[in-house]
């Protein structure tokens, strides 16, 4: 991205340079955010978050992968379902483990919250895409499978969001019911709990 930024400035491509610089800052956001709030997040999750930002904004928008590869958007939306499902699961799991709170949510509710959290953020993003296209004439809702309206693109985005979030919800439910430490999600949760005892009043 630094090389792309230098090339864009050299060629006078100011919009590309501005977008590349913004994306470069965003790729640092996961690390900076977790340091600011002094919350340990497994390095695997931070790496996935950074790679997702790079793949969606830099490769997708700046390098044009969304138009060069019809499946690029679907893969990224599936990945976002995974990532947002993990975030939603950890958020409600922290509340569930707080000793100061006098309620306890069942594994089914925690999994459902993670699923709906990821799907809700995915739906909000589709609204952002629609708004940008309507107000600023962008092409975020792209033609897909012969449908120039963008509706097919939007619906497939939501479908793969739901699939990714559903996979995380199932894994999270299995962790809460069995806690056997077999999946990557279970290993991340265990590392998160061990490194953040103050979040759980331990």
C-alpha positions in Angstrom: 0.0 0.0 0.0 2.9 2.3 0.6 4.2 1.6 -2.9 0.7 2.3 -4.3 0.5 5.6 -2.3 3.9 6.7 -3.7 2.9 5.8 -7.2 -0.4 7.6 -7.0 1.3 10.8 -5.6 3.9 10.6 -8.4 1.3 10.2 -11.1 -1.0 12.9 -9.6 -3.8 10.4 -8.9 -5.0 12.4 -5.9 -8.3 10.4 -5.2 -6.4 7.1 -5.3 -3.7 8.5 -3.1 -6.3 9.8 -0.6 -8.1 6.4 -0.5 -4.9 4.5 -0.2 -3.7 6.7 2.7 -7.1 6.3 4.5 -7.0 2.5 4.0 -3.5 2.4 5.4 -4.7 4.1 8.5 -7.7 1.7 8.8 -5.4 -1.3 8.6 -3.8 -0.1 11.8 -7.1 0.5 13.5 -7.5 -3.0 15.1 -4.1 -2.8 16.8 -4.5 0.8 17.9 -8.1 0.3 19.2 -7.1 -2.8 21.3 -4.1 -0.9 22.8 -6.3 2.1 23.6 -8.8 0.1 25.6 -6.2 -2.2 27.0 -8.1 -5.3 25.9 -6.1 -8.3 24.7 -7.4 -9.7 21.4 -5.9 -12.9 20.0 -3.3 -12.0 17.3 -5.1 -14.3 14.8 -8.2 -12.1 15.0 -6.3 -8.9 14.6 -4.5 -10.3 11.6 -7.9 -11.4 10.1 -9.4 -8.0 10.7 -6.4 -6.2 9.0 -6.4 -8.6 6.1 -10.2 -8.1 5.7 -9.7 -4.3 5.5 -6.9 -4.7 3.0 -8.8 -7.1 0.8 -12.1 -5.2 0.9 -10.9 -1.6 0.5 -7.5 -1.7 -1.1 -7.8 -4.7 -3.3 -11.5 -4.4 -3.8 -12.0 -0.7 -4.4 -8.5 0.7 -5.3 -7.3 -2.3 -7.4 -10.8 -3.0 -8.8 -11.1 -6.7 -7.6 -14.8 -6.3 -7.2 -15.3 -5.8 -10.9 -12.4 -8.1 -12.0 -13.6 -11.1 -9.9 -17.4 -11.5 -9.6 -16.9 -13.8 -6.5 -14.7 -11.3 -4.6 -17.6 -9.5 -2.9 -19.2 -12.8 -1.8 -16.0 -14.1 -0.2 -15.5 -10.9 1.7 -19.1 -10.8 2.9 -18.8 -14.4 4.1 -15.6 -13.4 6.0 -17.3 -10.3 7.5 -20.1 -12.6 8.8 -17.4 -14.7 10.5 -15.6 -11.6 12.0 -18.8 -9.8 13.1 -20.1 -13.1 14.6 -17.0 -13.4 16.7 -17.3 -9.8 17.9 -20.9 -10.2 18.8 -20.2 -13.5 20.6 -17.4 -11.9 22.6 -19.5 -8.8 23.5 -22.4 -10.8 25.0 -20.0 -13.4 26.5 -18.3 -10.7 28.5 -21.6 -9.5 29.9 -22.6 -13.0 30.6 -19.5 -13.7 32.7 -19.6 -10.4 34.6 -20.1 -11.3 38.3 -21.5 -7.9 39.0 -24.5 -8.5 36.7 -27.3 -10.6 38.2 -28.5 -12.4 35.1 -27.2 -15.3 33.1 -28.0 -15.8 29.4 -28.3 -19.3 28.0 -25.9 -20.6 25.4 -28.7 -20.5 22.8 -29.4 -16.8 23.5 -25.6 -15.9 23.3 -25.4 -17.7 20.0 -28.5 -16.0 18.7 -27.2 -12.6 19.7 -23.9 -13.2 17.9 -25.8 -14.3 14.8 -28.2 -11.3 14.8 -25.4 -8.8 15.6 -23.5 -9.9 12.6 -26.5 -10.0 10.4 -27.7 -6.5 11.6 -24.3 -4.9 10.9 -24.3 -6.6 7.4 -27.8 -5.1 6.7 -26.7 -1.7 7.9 -23.8 -1.9 5.5 -26.1 -2.6 2.6 -28.0 0.5 3.5 -24.8 2.5 3.4 -24.0 1.1 -0.1 -27.5 2.0 -1.3 -27.2 5.5 0.2 -23.8 6.1 -1.4 -25.1 5.0 -4.8 -28.2 7.2 -4.6 -26.6 10.3 -3.2 -23.1 10.3 -4.7 -23.5 8.2 -7.8 -21.1 5.5 -6.7 -21.2 1.9 -7.8 -21.2 0.0 -4.5 -24.2 -2.1 -5.4 -22.8 -3.7 -8.5 -24.5 -5.5 -11.3 -24.5 -9.3 -10.7 -25.6 -12.3 -12.6 -27.3 -10.2 -15.3 -29.1 -8.0 -12.8 -28.0 -4.3 -13.3 -30.1 -3.0 -10.4 -27.8 -4.3 -7.7 -30.6 -6.1 -5.9 -29.1 -9.5 -6.6 -25.8 -8.3 -5.3 -27.4 -7.1 -2.1 -29.3 -10.2 -1.5 -26.3 -12.5 -2.0 -24.3 -10.3 0.3 -26.9 -10.8 3.0 -27.1 -14.5 2.3 -23.4 -15.1 2.7 -23.4 -12.8 5.7 -26.0 -15.0 7.3 -24.0 -18.2 6.4 -20.7 -16.8 8.0 -22.5 -15.6 11.1 -24.4 -18.9 11.4 -21.2 -20.9 11.4 -19.8 -18.8 14.2 -23.0 -19.0 16.2 -22.9 -22.8 15.9 -19.3 -22.9 17.0 -20.0 -20.5 19.9 -23.0 -22.6 21.0 -20.9 -25.7 21.0 -18.2 -24.0 23.1 -20.7 -22.9 25.7 -22.4 -26.3 25.8 -19.2 -28.5 25.8 -16.2 -26.2 26.2 -14.0 -28.9 24.8 -11.5 -26.6 23.1 -11.6 -28.3 19.7 -12.3 -25.4 17.3 -10.3 -22.2 16.6 -13.1 -20.1 18.1 -12.9 -22.1 21.3 -9.1 -21.5 21.4 -9.6 -17.8 20.8 -12.2 -17.5 23.6 -9.9 -19.4 26.0 -7.0 -17.0 25.2 -9.2 -14.0 25.5 -10.5 -15.0 28.9 -7.1 -15.8 30.2 -5.6 -12.5 29.1 -8.5 -10.3 30.3 -9.3 -11.3 33.8 -10.3 -7.7 34.8 -13.2 -7.8 32.3 -14.8 -10.6 34.3 -14.0 -9.3 37.8 -11.6 -12.2 38.3 
